[in-house]
Amino acid sequence: MLCIGAVILTGCSHNHTNGKNGPMYLARVGSSYLTVSEAKSKIPDYAYKNNPVQALKKYRKHWINRQLELQEAHRKNLTNQKEVKQRLAEARQEVLLDALKTAVLSKHKKETAVSDSAAINYYHRHHKKLILKQRFVKFRQVATHYLSTARQARNQLRDDSSWVEVARNFSINPGDKIKKSTKFWPVSSLFNNFPQMKKYVSRLDSGQISPIQRFNGVYQFIQIVDVREKGQSANPEWFIGQLKEWLRLDNQREYYDSYVKNLYFKAKRNNQIELYNVDSTRLNGKIDSTNTKAYE
């Protein structure tokens, strides 16, 4: 029988810690363990504060089911299927590429930073051209692991409760959600992998709240705070902050492109790269000596 450590729940007589100062466990499935700290990090603050024992039990059940599903996938040897292998390899590559980009840019924040004055100067030089070509929205988003929590959060926002308190009490990653809600965002950049929410952010008016939607096991909804429609002039009061972000992202893109280009030239100098003619590769694999300036 699975039980939670005595410090959290009563009724368990044996030790659930790994050593004197080791982690406290909630459950084990096979060789995988769920710790109290890991579970707490996944549970919304409101749910944990309201009933910590129930919240831990509920998350434990969710975790156990996922571990059993993963075990079954391994038992069926799905990791050796060609398509699954390819998807796992691609996912691993994407994680590594993202990690490299993050590592490179985090060490060069000064080179890509944009000052207020630089953004303002850019705005004044180009303000006549800065007409919105799409809808921009300022919105609030709540995401939770539980439908009941999402409903409570939605009801409180509908009753004009404090947004900051609602985010902190109910949402996953509340700090990120609060920060994001202070800016205007182009609709084209939002929820591109979540079509239903994309529809709501594109159509709802100021003050309206979307229905709750489940996506990747998370219950979510949004509330539109303000809207700037296509064709309107960009308002400098909110646009400068967004413009700084755009310019910063553009600087980052240029910096990282240059970084990758240097990797290419370095590899080329070290004879690590050979370029082949597409047609001749199919026939005899001869080296294409006419197409060696890919970055020039």
PLY file of the C-alpha trace (Angstrom):
ply
format ascii 1.0
element vertex 296
property float x
property float y
property float z
element edge 295
property int vertex1
property int vertex2
end_header
0.00 0.00 0.00
1.27 3.44 -0.93
1.24 6.04 1.83
2.54 9.53 2.47
5.25 10.21 5.05
4.14 10.72 8.65
5.21 14.35 8.62
2.59 15.01 5.96
-0.08 12.44 6.81
-0.70 10.35 9.89
-1.14 6.60 9.69
2.16 5.57 8.05
4.53 3.87 10.41
7.65 3.28 8.35
10.31 5.73 7.17
9.85 7.51 3.82
13.10 9.42 3.73
16.17 8.45 1.79
18.77 8.72 4.52
18.84 11.08 7.48
18.55 14.24 5.38
17.24 12.67 2.20
14.03 13.49 0.32
10.60 12.56 1.63
8.72 10.29 -0.74
5.04 10.14 -1.57
5.06 7.11 -3.83
7.14 4.63 -5.79
6.31 3.00 -9.09
8.99 0.58 -10.19
12.28 2.44 -9.87
10.70 5.90 -10.04
9.97 7.89 -6.88
7.74 10.89 -6.29
8.98 13.29 -3.62
6.97 15.75 -1.57
8.95 18.68 -2.97
8.33 17.59 -6.57
4.60 17.19 -5.95
4.32 20.57 -4.20
6.01 22.27 -7.15
3.27 20.96 -9.45
0.28 21.81 -7.24
-1.31 25.32 -7.39
-0.79 27.35 -4.22
-4.52 27.66 -3.60
-5.16 23.91 -3.79
-2.24 23.17 -1.48
-3.13 25.82 1.08
-6.79 24.87 1.07
-6.20 21.15 1.74
-2.56 20.03 1.49
-3.27 16.37 2.27
-5.98 16.09 -0.37
-3.88 18.00 -2.90
-0.91 15.69 -2.38
-3.09 12.59 -2.63
-4.71 13.83 -5.83
-1.41 14.67 -7.48
0.07 11.37 -6.30
-2.71 9.47 -8.06
-2.10 11.48 -11.25
1.64 10.79 -11.06
1.16 7.06 -10.44
-1.14 6.73 -13.44
1.39 8.47 -15.68
4.20 6.22 -14.44
2.08 3.13 -15.11
1.32 4.41 -18.61
5.03 4.96 -19.23
5.83 1.48 -17.91
3.23 0.00 -20.25
4.70 1.91 -23.18
8.10 0.44 -22.37
6.61 -3.04 -21.85
5.10 -2.85 -25.32
8.57 -1.90 -26.56
7.22 1.25 -28.18
10.58 3.01 -27.84
11.96 0.64 -30.48
9.33 1.50 -33.06
10.90 3.38 -35.95
8.48 6.32 -35.83
8.73 6.65 -32.03
12.54 6.50 -32.18
12.55 9.26 -34.76
10.18 11.46 -32.73
12.23 10.94 -29.56
15.46 11.75 -31.40
13.92 14.89 -32.89
12.60 15.96 -29.49
16.04 15.44 -27.94
17.65 17.50 -30.69
15.16 20.32 -30.20
15.84 20.38 -26.45
19.60 20.49 -27.05
19.32 23.22 -29.68
17.13 25.30 -27.39
19.57 24.75 -24.53
22.49 25.90 -26.70
20.67 29.03 -27.81
19.69 29.85 -24.22
23.25 29.29 -22.98
24.79 31.48 -25.70
22.33 34.36 -25.33
22.37 34.31 -21.53
26.12 35.05 -21.61
25.69 37.96 -24.00
22.75 39.90 -22.62
24.61 43.22 -22.84
25.23 42.80 -26.56
21.53 42.26 -27.29
19.95 44.63 -24.74
17.88 47.62 -25.90
17.72 50.82 -23.85
14.63 52.99 -23.43
16.27 55.78 -25.38
17.14 53.47 -28.29
13.54 52.25 -28.46
12.14 55.80 -28.27
14.49 56.98 -31.01
13.40 54.08 -33.18
9.75 54.89 -32.52
10.15 58.56 -33.50
12.00 57.61 -36.69
9.36 55.11 -37.76
6.13 56.15 -36.03
4.35 56.96 -39.32
4.92 53.41 -40.43
3.94 51.90 -37.11
0.33 51.19 -37.96
-0.96 47.95 -36.53
-1.19 45.28 -39.20
-3.02 42.90 -36.89
-4.95 42.77 -33.66
-3.05 43.32 -30.40
-4.42 42.24 -27.05
-3.59 42.59 -23.40
-4.86 39.48 -21.64
-4.79 37.40 -18.49
-4.28 33.65 -18.51
-4.89 31.10 -15.79
-3.60 27.53 -16.13
-4.20 24.79 -13.55
-3.94 21.03 -13.20
-7.51 20.76 -11.93
-10.85 21.70 -13.49
-12.32 22.68 -10.11
-9.44 25.11 -9.53
-9.90 26.66 -12.97
-13.62 27.13 -12.29
-12.92 28.87 -8.97
-10.39 31.18 -10.60
-12.76 31.99 -13.45
-15.60 32.77 -11.06
-13.42 35.10 -9.00
-12.24 37.02 -12.08
-15.82 37.29 -13.27
-16.69 38.75 -9.85
-13.93 41.39 -10.27
-11.55 39.89 -7.73
-7.93 41.06 -7.79
-6.18 39.58 -10.82
-2.84 39.34 -9.01
-4.42 37.43 -6.13
-6.28 35.11 -8.50
-3.07 34.34 -10.41
-1.09 33.71 -7.23
-3.77 31.55 -5.63
-4.78 29.44 -8.60
-2.43 29.48 -11.57
0.65 27.54 -12.53
3.63 29.91 -12.91
1.75 32.93 -11.51
4.71 35.30 -11.78
5.01 34.65 -15.50
1.24 35.02 -16.01
1.15 38.33 -14.11
4.13 39.75 -16.01
2.70 38.70 -19.36
-0.63 40.35 -18.58
0.97 43.82 -18.38
1.84 43.96 -22.09
0.07 44.06 -25.43
0.73 41.05 -27.65
0.16 40.49 -31.38
-2.43 37.77 -31.85
-0.17 36.02 -34.37
2.29 35.23 -31.57
-0.26 33.68 -29.22
-1.47 30.08 -28.83
-0.31 28.88 -32.22
-0.38 25.28 -31.00
-3.74 25.72 -29.25
-6.36 26.53 -31.95
-9.36 26.86 -29.62
-7.63 29.45 -27.42
-6.30 31.16 -30.55
-9.91 31.68 -31.62
-10.83 33.26 -28.30
-7.86 35.63 -28.20
-8.70 36.70 -31.76
-12.41 37.36 -31.18
-13.21 38.24 -27.57
-13.79 41.87 -26.61
-12.31 43.71 -23.64
-13.47 42.25 -20.33
-14.74 38.98 -21.78
-13.58 35.63 -20.38
-13.18 32.50 -22.46
-14.58 29.08 -21.55
-12.18 26.71 -19.80
-10.23 24.52 -22.21
-8.05 21.47 -21.49
-4.74 21.27 -23.35
-1.86 18.89 -22.62
-3.47 17.94 -19.32
-3.79 21.55 -18.14
-7.06 23.48 -17.72
-6.80 27.03 -19.04
-8.83 30.13 -19.77
-8.11 33.74 -20.70
-9.64 37.13 -20.01
-9.15 39.94 -22.52
-8.15 43.16 -20.75
-7.71 45.57 -23.68
-7.64 45.46 -27.48
-5.95 47.42 -30.27
-7.43 46.50 -33.63
-5.72 46.29 -37.03
-5.27 49.69 -38.67
-4.95 51.67 -35.44
-1.85 53.69 -34.63
0.56 52.17 -32.20
0.18 53.87 -28.82
3.63 54.84 -27.50
2.47 54.43 -23.91
2.33 50.68 -24.33
4.25 50.22 -27.54
7.69 51.26 -26.27
7.89 48.27 -23.96
6.81 45.91 -26.72
9.11 47.65 -29.18
12.05 47.12 -26.82
11.17 43.45 -26.68
10.96 43.20 -30.48
14.26 45.00 -30.94
15.86 42.82 -28.29
14.58 39.66 -29.95
15.82 40.95 -33.29
19.24 41.62 -31.76
19.23 38.13 -30.29
18.30 36.61 -33.64
21.09 38.47 -35.41
23.60 37.61 -32.68
22.70 33.93 -32.70
22.68 33.76 -36.51
26.19 35.21 -36.45
27.20 32.67 -33.81
25.94 29.77 -35.95
27.58 31.25 -39.04
30.91 31.31 -37.19
30.38 27.66 -36.25
29.93 26.91 -39.94
33.10 28.72 -41.03
35.10 27.10 -38.22
33.88 23.65 -39.21
34.62 24.43 -42.86
38.20 25.44 -42.01
38.61 22.18 -40.09
37.38 20.15 -43.07
34.33 18.94 -41.16
31.90 19.91 -43.91
31.57 18.74 -47.49
28.84 20.00 -49.77
27.44 17.76 -52.50
25.49 18.51 -55.62
21.94 17.28 -55.09
21.69 15.56 -58.48
25.18 14.06 -58.45
24.66 12.80 -54.88
21.88 10.59 -56.17
24.11 9.27 -58.97
27.67 8.96 -57.74
28.17 11.15 -54.64
30.71 13.47 -56.23
31.62 16.55 -54.26
30.04 19.72 -55.55
32.86 22.24 -55.85
30.52 24.92 -57.22
28.37 25.42 -54.13
30.73 26.08 -51.24
29.57 29.59 -50.29
26.41 28.80 -48.37
26.78 31.81 -46.08
28.07 34.34 -48.58
0 1
1 2
2 3
3 4
4 5
5 6
6 7
7 8
8 9
9 10
10 11
11 12
12 13
13 14
14 15
15 16
16 17
17 18
18 19
19 20
20 21
21 22
22 23
23 24
24 25
25 26
26 27
27 28
28 29
29 30
30 31
31 32
32 33
33 34
34 35
35 36
36 37
37 38
38 39
39 40
40 41
41 42
42 43
43 44
44 45
45 46
46 47
47 48
48 49
49 50
50 51
51 52
52 53
53 54
54 55
55 56
56 57
57 58
58 59
59 60
60 61
61 62
62 63
63 64
64 65
65 66
66 67
67 68
68 69
69 70
70 71
71 72
72 73
73 74
74 75
75 76
76 77
77 78
78 79
79 80
80 81
81 82
82 83
83 84
84 85
85 86
86 87
87 88
88 89
89 90
90 91
91 92
92 93
93 94
94 95
95 96
96 97
97 98
98 99
99 100
100 101
101 102
102 103
103 104
104 105
105 106
106 107
107 108
108 109
109 110
110 111
111 112
112 113
113 114
114 115
115 116
116 117
117 118
118 119
119 120
120 121
121 122
122 123
123 124
124 125
125 126
126 127
127 128
128 129
129 130
130 131
131 132
132 133
133 134
134 135
135 136
136 137
137 138
138 139
139 140
140 141
141 142
142 143
143 144
144 145
145 146
146 147
147 148
148 149
149 150
150 151
151 152
152 153
153 154
154 155
155 156
156 157
157 158
158 159
159 160
160 161
161 162
162 163
163 164
164 165
165 166
166 167
167 168
168 169
169 170
170 171
171 172
172 173
173 174
174 175
175 176
176 177
177 178
178 179
179 180
180 181
181 182
182 183
183 184
184 185
185 186
186 187
187 188
188 189
189 190
190 191
191 192
192 193
193 194
194 195
195 196
196 197
197 198
198 199
199 200
200 201
201 202
202 203
203 204
204 205
205 206
206 207
207 208
208 209
209 210
210 211
211 212
212 213
213 214
214 215
215 216
216 217
217 218
218 219
219 220
220 221
221 222
222 223
223 224
224 225
225 226
226 227
227 228
228 229
229 230
230 231
231 232
232 233
233 234
234 235
235 236
236 237
237 238
238 239
239 240
240 241
241 242
242 243
243 244
244 245
245 246
246 247
247 248
248 249
249 250
250 251
251 252
252 253
253 254
254 255
255 256
256 257
257 258
258 259
259 260
260 261
261 262
262 263
263 264
264 265
265 266
266 267
267 268
268 269
269 270
270 271
271 272
272 273
273 274
274 275
275 276
276 277
277 278
278 279
279 280
280 281
281 282
282 283
283 284
284 285
285 286
286 287
287 288
288 289
289 290
290 291
291 292
292 293
293 294
294 295
